[in-house]
Amino acid sequence: MLKFQKVNRENMAELAPYFAAQKLHISDFSLGFQFMWSKALAIEYAFAGGCLLLREFYAGKDYFHYPLSLSGDLSAEGRALDEIERYCRDADVRLHFTNVPKSRLMLLLERYGADCALNNRRRWRDYLYRTEDFRSYPGKRYAGQRNHVNKFMKTYPGWQFRPYEEADAPALNEFLALYAEGQFAKGEYLADEEMEETLALVPQLKKLGLCCGLLLVDGKIVGFSAGERCGDMLVVHLEKALRGFSGAYPFLAQQFARTFGKGCGYLNRMDDAGDGGLRKSKLQYLP
């Protein structure tokens, strides 16, 4: 029988190779996501059939993530599915899946037939983009983003974007303290939780191997982004900028893609959690 154990910040190194190799384009399959949300979702893991198995507890139910193999081996994934089914029978647990990639959906439909019930909630869908679109904001469809970028560069000629170094920690902490004031003032549960996890993640950026970039104006940090490479995809976990710096967000997004997105065909900016403002912003980048 499968032996699941809780994902925690001490055992994430076991999961890292599977996330680094994944080509399923799902943001949950990343170290940054697991670091920030494994506690809230009660995520556990096990290994079977040459695959990493993740299980989370959400809305009173256990959900198994689609098996993650190191090489996209369908036969290995099939063996892992066998083990999940056996576990559910032995534990008398109803089988639910989450984070099923589109490329594997038909496999499950063929496997379970009429027993399948599908749900694709809008609020939890990842926003996937072509990295090159962020690097250049091409054509008429990105005219708005280019205008914001040009305005930022004209307004703040003393700008700089560069990779984060550990020596930047005091300045970044000062930036985050200032940014957090506005976030906590919202009094929203998800905003508070996301901010708290951001503050916990930043000291671990180097240890986890995440990429992080700083946007400075006249030597002062006014924005930062953090993410990681997973296969041919760059996942953007964090993107923060101070209010009052017009155009900072599209400029920050472009610089992050240019600096860290080389060789990545896709950019994953995660879900919108049902937030209307966040959804509008993500749609403007044309996923």
N, C-alpha and C positions, 0 to 999 in steps of 0.2 A: 504494500500500500504506500502511496506517495507520502513523503514526510515534508510538510511545509513548515517554514520558519519565517519569522517576521523580517521584512526588509528594514535594516537600520543603517546608520551612518558608518558602522564599523564593518559590515559585510558587503558593502556595495561593490567592492573590487571584484567579487565573484561574478557580478552581473555585467561588468563593464565590457568584456569582449563581445558579448551578444549584442549590446547596444551599438558598439562601434561598427559592427559588421552589418547591421540591419539595413535592408533596402525596401522595407514595407511602408516607409514614410509616415509613421505614427509617432507623435511626439512623446507619448507615454513611455515608449521604449527608449529612454534616455536617462542618463545619470542625474541630470538637473531636475527632471520631473520627479524621479523617485526620491531625490533628496528633499524636495519641497512638499510633496503631497503623499508620500507613502504612509505617514502617520495618520493623516486625516482620513485616508481611504483604507486604512488597516491592511496594507498590501503585504502579502507573503509570497515566498518563492520556493520552488523545488526544481529538480532536474529529472528529466525522463526522456528516453528515446533520442538522446543527443540534443535535446532542446531545453531551453529555459522556460519554465512555467510560472506565470504570475497569477495570483488570485487576490481579489479585493472584495471588501464588504461594503456594499452601497445600498442605501434605502432598504435595509433589512434582508438583503439577499447576497449570497456569494456569487461572484462573477469570475470566470476564468478568462484570462487574456488568451488570444490565439497564440499557440506555441511559437517560440522564436528560436530558429536554428542558426548556426553560425554561417551557413552557406546557402540558405534558402532551399534546403533539401526537403522535397515534398514527402519522400518516404519516411524521413525522420519525423516530420510533423505529423504524419499519419500514426506512427508508433506512439507519439506523445498524446495524441487524441485518444488512442486506445487506453492509455494509462489514466487519463482524466475521466473517461467513461467508467472504467473499473473502480476508480476512487469514489465516484458519485454513487455507484451501485452499492458498494460496501458501506459507505457512510450514510446512505439513504438521503442523498442531497440531490435536489433537482438541478439539471445541467443548464447553466446560463453562460453565454460567452459575451465578452466585450472586446473592443479594440480588434475587430476582425477586418483586415485589409480587404479592399475591393477585389484584389487579385485572388483571394482565397474564399470569397463568399460562395461561389458556385460549388466549391469542394464540400462545404458544409451543407449546402442545399441538397446536393446529391447524396450526401452521407445520411442525412436525417429526414429528407423528404417532407411529407405532410406534417411531421412533428415540429417543424421549424415555425417560429413566429418571429418576424423581424421588427426591429425598432431602430430608427435612425434619428435620434433627437438632434435638432438643429443646434442647440447650445453647446454640444460637445464635439462638433465636427471641427477637425483641424483645418486651418487655412494654409493651403499649399501654393507656392508661387514658383516661378522660374527665377533663379538667382540672378541671371543676366538682366532681367527687367529691373531689379533693384539697383544693380550696378550702374545702369545708364538711363533709367526712366525714359524709354524710347517712344517716339511717335506722339500723335495727338492725344491718345488715351492717357498718357502720363504728363500732359502739359501742366496740370495743377501742381504735381509734385516738383517738376522742374522749376516752376515759378517760385515755389517755397524755398527750394535749395538756392536759387540765384539770389533771392531776397536775403536769406540768411548770410550768404557769403559777402554780399554787399554791405549789410548792416554791421556784421562782425568780422572785419578783415583780419582781426587777430586770432581767428579760430585755429584750432589744432585738433586732430583726431589721432590717437596713438594707442597701442596695446597697453593694458594695465600691467604694472609691476608691483611687487609687494611693498616697495617703498612708497607707493601711492596710497596705501591703506588709510593713513590718518586723513588725507584730503578727501578720499572717497567716503569715509565714515562721516565727515563733516557735511558732505553733499547729501548723503542719505538721511541724516538727521533733519536737515532742512526740508528735504522732499517729504519725509514721513509725517511732518507736521500737517501738511495738507491732506495726506491720505487718511490718517487717523481721525481727522476732523470730519470726514464724511460719515463716520459712525456706521459703516457697512461691514457686515461680517466677513464677506469674501475679500473685500479690500484690506481689512485689518489682518486677516490671516495671510494673504499674499505678501503684505508688507513685512510681517514678522518672519516669514520664511525667507524673504529676500535678505533681511538683516542677518539671518543665520547662514545663508548660502555664501555671501560675499567673502567671509574669512576662509572658505574652503575652495575658492575658485581654482587656485593653483594645484591643490592636492587632488582635485577631481579631474584636472586636465581640461577645464573649460576655457574657452576663449572669451576675453573681455576687452572692450575698448572704451576709452574715455574721450568725451568731447569737451574741449576746453575753450574758453574765450578769455583772452588776455591772461592766460595762466591759471584761471579758475575753472574747476569742473562744473559744467552746467548740464551734463547728461552722460549716461553710460549704458552700454548694452552688454549682455552676457549670453553665451550659447555654447553649443558643442556640435561637432561633426559626427553624424551617424550615417555611415555608408556614403551615398551620394547626396546627402541632405545636410543642411545646416539648420539646426533648431535654435530659434531665438527664445530664450527663457525669460530674459528681463530686458526691458527698455524703458528708461526713466529720463525725464528732462525737466528742468525747472520752468515754471510758468514765467511768461514775460519774454522768453526768447523765441520770437516768431520764426516758424520754419524749422525749429530744432528737431522735431521728430522725423519728418521725411529726410532731413539731412543726416541725422544719426543712423537711420535705417540704411541709407545709401552707403555711408562710410563703413558701416559694419559689414555689409555684403562685399564691398570692394576689398576690405582688409582681410576678412576671414573666409570668404566664400569661394576662393579660387579652387576649381576642380569639383565644386558642388553644383549639380544641375538644379537642385531644388532648395527652396527656403521654406521652412515650416514655422509659422508664427502662432501656432497653437490655436486654441478655441477662444470663443468670446464669452463663455459662461452665461450666455443669455443677457449680457449687458448691451443695451441698445446703442449707447455711444461707442463702445468698443467694436460692436458689429459694424456700424457705419464706417468707422475708421479702417477696419480691416478690408471691407468691401471696396473702398476707394483705391486700394492697391491692386485690385483685379486678380483675385485668386483663380 
